[in-house]
Amino acid sequence: MKNPLLLAKEDYLPSPLMPVAVADRAPQPSFPPHIHEFSEIVLVWRGNGMHVLNDRPWRVTCGDMFYIRDHDCHSYESVNDLVLDNILYCPERFQLAIGWAELLPPDNAQHQSHWRLTTRGMALARGVIQQLALESRKTDLLSIQLTEALFLQLVLVLRRHRYAAGQDNRLPDGEQLDLLMSALQSDSGARFDLATFCLHHQLAERSLKQLFRQQTGMTIGHYLRQLQLCRAKYLLRCGDELIGEVAARCGFDDSNYFSVVFTRETGVTPSAWRQRFERAERPAFALKR
């Protein structure tokens, strides 16, 4: 792969002292692989698309949240009315005596980069980000200090209201979309039955379908299929399981049907997908033999 683009601080932050900036992406277009001279938080408000982070694909939609470190490489593909905010930050510019190391993910490969934000958390974060966007455009000392204080408020909101897939016990009652997203993402290889889910949570199936499509631009079935394919792409690239085993882990009973769906969505067969990365990652000396 070619060297990714490098996004510079000076192109996004108004002064050498400003620690935070907000980049409004409404909509977010497809964007090639890139890294930054800064870290960032990505919050998705609506629509959907493919977010590839360090070679791992994620099908993103409203409520998805990522912590991106300065050396992380990511890109956006197959976007459909994808609206998000990038909150850019430079930890070395922080002046407040705050334990940032405990509030932000550590700078190592083991940290969890992908979370979801509850509906309540999104509403609270939106207000803080609007204020943050206004203050971070200025260059006076008071605005710089206020920007850092607002960023602290945002980070605290995100920590309080974020959750990982399968943690529906941590979700507030009545937040239907959050419950559904948590169930869908908890295991993309499992058989998900919407009628059973709605009966268990005492939800109206038709209303939930409408809410999901309104917020994400997809049907529930399409989203679930995209989650399965993202998982399959990752397993084919990083594992050595047989195609049939990958298909079963991703919820496909028939490996032939899996191959048909995978080829239709990606333009290549599962075997060709795996071979593409095997060739790209093979050491240079091996290619010369």
Order of alpha helices (4+ residues) and beta strands (2+ residues): beta-beta-beta-beta-beta-beta-beta-alpha-beta-alpha-alpha-beta-alpha-alpha-alpha-alpha-alpha-alpha-alpha-alpha
